[in-house]
Every structure is written in structure tokens, then in C-alpha cells.
Amino acid sequence: MTQGSDGDEQPRSVSLTDPRALRAYAHPTRLTLVGLLRRSGPFTATRAAELTGESVASCSYHLRILAKYGLVEEAPGGRGREKPWRATARYTDWPGDSEDATVAAAADALSSAVAERYFERVLRAMEDRHRLPRKWREAEMFGDSLLYLTPDELAAFGRRIEELLRPYEGRESDPSLRPEEARPVSVLRIAYLDREIPEEIPELLDSDSEE
């Protein structure tokens, strides 16, 4: 659990399982608004419009949709379009797989939308990284590794990464925990079966197995 901006306990993550919620969240503007609220909120629809380039009416509409599915909520103070909004949690979880075909399709669509957003942000970061101090350019990571893992090992690998990240999470909500040189760093975690080596996984592709 982490502290909310007004001192209330805030869940670490919000879980989406309703296909309607999954489809609603996949909208690019809504993904952007939730990300901004988590980093810079609370703020009003007017401020959201300034940050996104969307109209105030559009931001107000999208914020209400996000609130409907529990991703954002009204923060204390203000009224009408000047009421502030805040994120309900630091992260969003959704199913990696589901026996319900509708849920599975909506979850895959959301994952694709999020992946597109990730790599748009990476490309933007690459465009002006030459302006960064040398020590930051040398510290940034950009690469990949090919590992041979079982499903259980891959799941355990993910948990170990989560454990490595947790000691630094509190710095987001409590500036007093940040060292003087600390700056916001986005860390992407993506792991997938490598289809470019098809001879290694032919029995898995289009498999009807439920395992």
C-alpha cells in the first residue's frame, strides 16, 4: 500500500477484468490521462487539457469514463470542471489469459495499446537523449537478452524484478526519500516467447492445450 495525496491509503494496483473496462481503458487519451494523474496528479480537466492538447470537454468526458471503471476518482476540493481528479492506484493489472474469449480479446487489445504507447515514449526519449549529461546516457539501458526458461521460471523471474523495484517505489509519492540526483526513470518489463526462432516452439503455436 502507498499513501494517497491526501493521506488516505491507496491500493498499489487496480485490477480490470470486465471486458468493457478493458476496452474503455485502451483508448489512447485515457491511457495518457491515467499516466499523467499517477505522475502529476491530482489535477482538473482544465489542467488535463493543457497537458494533453485535448479540449477541456474531451478530458472531462474521458475522466468520467475512467471513474466509471475505478481508474480515477474525484479528489477533494473544486467543483464542476474545476474539480480535481486523482488516480485510484499506482498500477493497473489485467488478465494475461482468460477462458472467456471476450475478456481475452479485450485484454489483448489493451496490451497492444499499452505496448504502442510504451514504444512511442521510448522513441521520443531516444530523439533527444543526446542532450542528456553523459553519465545519464551511459546509465540508460537499451538492449535485449535471449533466455531459455520454463513458464514457472519466467513467472519467478518476473517476481524477482518486482522485488528489485519495490525499494524505490516510495520515492514517487514522497520526495523526501529521493537522493539529490534522483530523476524520474521509466522501466519497461517485457518478456515473450521469441517467434523469430520458430523451430524452438512449433508445438506451442496454435496449440489447443489448456496448460
C-alpha positions in Angstrom: 0.0 0.0 0.0 1.1 3.6 -0.7 0.0 6.9 0.7 -2.5 8.8 -1.4 -2.1 12.5 -1.9 -4.5 13.4 0.9 -3.1 10.9 3.3 -5.6 8.1 2.6 -4.4 4.6 2.0 -4.2 4.0 -1.7 -4.1 0.5 -3.3 -0.9 -0.3 -5.1 -2.9 -1.5 -8.2 -6.4 -1.6 -9.6 -7.4 -4.8 -11.4 -9.6 -4.8 -14.6 -11.4 -8.0 -15.6 -14.6 -6.5 -17.1 -14.2 -6.5 -20.9 -16.0 -3.2 -21.1 -13.4 -1.7 -18.7 -10.6 -3.2 -20.6 -11.8 -1.8 -23.9 -12.5 1.6 -22.3 -9.0 1.9 -20.9 -7.4 1.0 -24.2 -8.3 4.5 -25.6 -5.0 6.5 -26.1 -6.3 9.6 -24.3 -7.4 7.6 -21.3 -4.1 5.8 -21.0 -2.4 9.2 -21.2 -4.6 10.7 -18.5 -4.2 7.9 -16.1 -0.4 8.0 -16.6 -0.3 11.8 -16.0 -2.5 11.6 -12.9 -0.2 8.9 -11.4 2.8 11.1 -12.0 1.5 14.6 -11.6 -2.0 14.5 -10.1 -4.3 15.5 -8.7 -5.4 18.0 -11.4 -8.5 19.3 -13.1 -10.0 18.7 -16.5 -8.7 22.2 -17.4 -5.1 21.2 -16.5 -5.6 17.9 -18.2 -6.4 19.7 -21.4 -3.2 21.8 -21.1 -1.1 18.7 -20.6 -2.6 16.6 -23.4 -3.6 19.1 -26.0 -7.2 17.8 -25.9 -10.2 20.1 -25.2 -11.5 20.5 -21.7 -14.8 18.9 -22.6 -12.9 15.9 -24.1 -10.8 15.5 -21.0 -13.8 15.8 -18.7 -15.6 13.1 -20.7 -12.7 10.7 -20.6 -12.1 11.3 -16.9 -15.7 10.4 -16.2 -15.3 7.2 -18.2 -12.2 6.3 -16.2 -14.0 7.0 -13.0 -16.8 4.7 -14.1 -14.4 1.8 -14.2 -12.5 2.7 -11.0 -9.3 4.0 -12.5 -9.6 7.6 -11.3 -11.8 9.4 -8.7 -12.7 12.9 -7.7 -10.2 14.4 -5.2 -11.3 16.8 -2.5 -11.9 20.4 -3.5 -13.2 22.3 -6.5 -16.5 22.0 -8.4 -17.7 21.3 -11.9 -14.9 21.2 -14.5 -12.6 22.7 -11.9 -12.9 19.7 -9.5 -9.6 17.8 -9.3 -9.2 14.2 -10.2 -6.7 11.6 -8.9 -5.6 8.1 -9.8 -7.0 5.4 -7.6 -3.8 3.3 -7.7 -0.2 3.4 -8.9 -0.6 0.5 -11.3 -3.2 -1.3 -13.4 -3.4 -5.1 -13.7 -5.4 -7.1 -16.2 -5.5 -10.8 -17.2 -2.7 -12.2 -19.2 -5.1 -15.0 -20.2 -8.7 -15.9 -19.8 -11.0 -18.8 -20.6 -13.6 -16.1 -21.5 -12.9 -15.3 -25.2 -14.4 -11.8 -24.8 -12.2 -11.0 -21.8 -9.1 -12.5 -23.6 -9.7 -10.4 -26.7 -10.3 -7.2 -24.7 -7.2 -7.8 -22.6 -5.0 -8.5 -25.7 -6.3 -5.3 -27.3 -5.4 -3.3 -24.1 -1.9 -4.9 -24.1 -1.4 -3.9 -27.7 -2.5 -0.3 -27.0 -0.2 -0.1 -24.0 2.7 -1.5 -26.0 2.2 1.1 -28.7 2.2 3.8 -26.0 5.4 2.4 -24.4 7.4 2.4 -27.7 6.1 5.9 -28.7 7.6 7.1 -25.4 10.8 5.2 -26.0 11.2 6.8 -29.4 10.6 10.2 -28.1 13.2 9.6 -25.4 15.7 8.5 -28.0 15.2 11.6 -30.1 16.7 14.0 -27.5 18.9 11.7 -25.4 21.9 13.5 -27.0 21.0 16.5 -24.8 21.4 14.5 -21.6 24.5 14.6 -19.4 27.0 11.9 -20.3 26.5 10.0 -17.1 22.8 9.6 -17.7 23.4 8.5 -21.3 25.8 5.8 -20.1 23.4 4.7 -17.3 20.4 4.3 -19.6 19.7 0.7 -20.8 18.7 -0.3 -24.3 19.0 -3.9 -25.3 17.6 -7.4 -25.0 18.6 -10.9 -23.8 17.6 -14.3 -25.1 16.9 -16.7 -22.2 15.7 -20.3 -22.2 13.1 -20.6 -19.4 10.2 -22.7 -18.4 6.9 -21.0 -17.7 7.5 -21.3 -13.9 10.9 -19.8 -14.3 9.7 -16.9 -16.3 7.0 -16.2 -13.7 9.6 -16.4 -10.9 11.9 -14.1 -12.9 9.1 -11.5 -13.1 8.6 -11.7 -9.3 12.3 -11.1 -8.7 12.2 -8.0 -10.9 9.2 -6.7 -8.9 11.2 -7.3 -5.7 14.1 -5.3 -7.1 11.9 -2.3 -8.0 9.9 -2.1 -4.7 12.5 -0.4 -2.6 12.4 2.6 -5.0 8.6 2.9 -5.4 8.1 5.0 -2.3 10.2 7.8 -3.8 7.4 8.7 -6.3 4.9 9.8 -3.6 7.5 11.0 -1.0 10.1 13.4 -2.4 12.0 13.4 0.9 13.1 9.8 0.0 14.8 10.9 -3.2 18.6 11.4 -3.4 19.6 14.8 -4.7 20.5 13.4 -8.2 17.3 11.3 -8.5 15.2 11.9 -11.6 12.1 10.1 -13.0 13.1 6.9 -14.9 10.7 4.7 -16.7 11.5 1.0 -16.6 9.8 -1.3 -19.1 9.4 -5.0 -18.3 8.5 -7.1 -21.4 9.1 -10.8 -21.9 7.7 -13.0 -24.6 8.3 -16.2 -26.5 10.6 -15.4 -29.4 8.7 -16.2 -32.6 11.9 -15.5 -34.6 13.2 -18.9 -33.6 10.1 -20.9 -34.7 11.9 -24.3 -34.7 12.1 -24.0 -30.9 8.4 -23.6 -30.2 6.4 -25.3 -33.0 4.3 -27.4 -30.6 3.2 -24.2 -28.8 1.9 -22.2 -31.7 -1.8 -22.5 -32.3 -1.9 -25.2 -29.6 -5.3 -26.3 -28.2 -3.6 -27.2 -24.9 -5.1 -25.6 -21.8 -1.9 -25.9 -19.8 
